[in-house]
Amino acid sequence: MKRRIELVVFDMAGTTVDEGNVVYKTVQKAINDEGFNVSLNDVLKHGAGKEKHQAITAVLKECTDLAEVENVAYKAFTNFKIALEKAYHDLDVKTFEGTES
């Protein structure tokens, strides 16, 4: 019996799953917990679509006056992974209208 592919999803967050931008809000929090005040718009502008360690590094380079961002980026990324795991655990995930059909 041949099976027909009906749906392939390569990117779920923000595409088929409405997760309320939890990933980028968590990136923002991880950076701000290091003593900065970056906005969600800053995070989206400089970090969207990037691997999250790279996103944190990019936001720090573009939005702070740090000369060396590597150590802060590493610490923020480490804390980001822990915070994201908790955020996903607590998250009420829903799909966008029409996705399931």
N, C-alpha and C positions, 0 to 999 in steps of 0.2 A: 504494500500500500504506500503510495507516494504521499508525502506530506507537503502541504503548501505553506510557505512562509507568509504569515499574515501581518506580522509586526516585528520590526527590529528597532531597538532603542539603544543609542550609544551615549546619550546624555540625558539623565533623568531630572536632576535638580534644576528647577526653573523652566524646564522644557515640558515634561509630562507630569512631574510631581511638584505641587505647590508647597514648598518647604519654607516659605516666608523669608527667603534669603538668609537662612540660618547660618550657612557656611561663611558668608562674607560678614555678617554681623559678629560671628565668633572671631574671625580674623581681626575685625575692628577692635573688639574687646581685648584680645590678646595683645595687640599693639598698645592700646591705651593703658592696659594694666602695667606696662613698662614705663609709664610716666608721660605718655604723649596724649595728644588730643586730636586724633585724625577723625574725619567724618566718614560715614558710610559712603558718601559720594567719592571721597578720596580713595577709599579702598576699591570701589568699583572701577574708578577711572584708571588706576595704576595696577590693580591686581586681578581684575576679572579675567577668567579664562586661563590663568596661569596655575601651575603646580603651586600649592599653598606656601611652601617655604620661599619659593621665588616671588610669590605675590607679596608676602610680608617684607621681604628684602626690598622689592621695588617701591612699596609704599613708604618704607623708612627712608629710602634714598631720595624720593621725590617730595616728601612732606615733612621732613625733619632736617635739622642742621647737624646731625651726627656725621662725623668724619669717617668713622668706621662702624658699619651697621651689622657686621657678621655675627658678633657675639649676642647682640640684642635680638637679631633676627632668629638665631638659633634658640634662644631662651623663649621668645614669643611663640615660635613654631612648636616647641616642646609643650608649652602650656596650651596652645591652640588644639593640639591633638587630644589632650585630656578633656578640655572643655567641649570639643565637638562631639566626642563620644557621649558625654553626659547630655548635651543638647539633643542629639539624635535619639537617645533613650527616652527623653521627656517630650519629644516632638509629636504633635498631632499632625500626621501626614495626610494630605488629601491631594486629589488629582485636580487638574484644570478641567473646566467644563468641556465635555465631549471627548476627553481622552480615553475613558474606558470603553466607550462605544466604538 
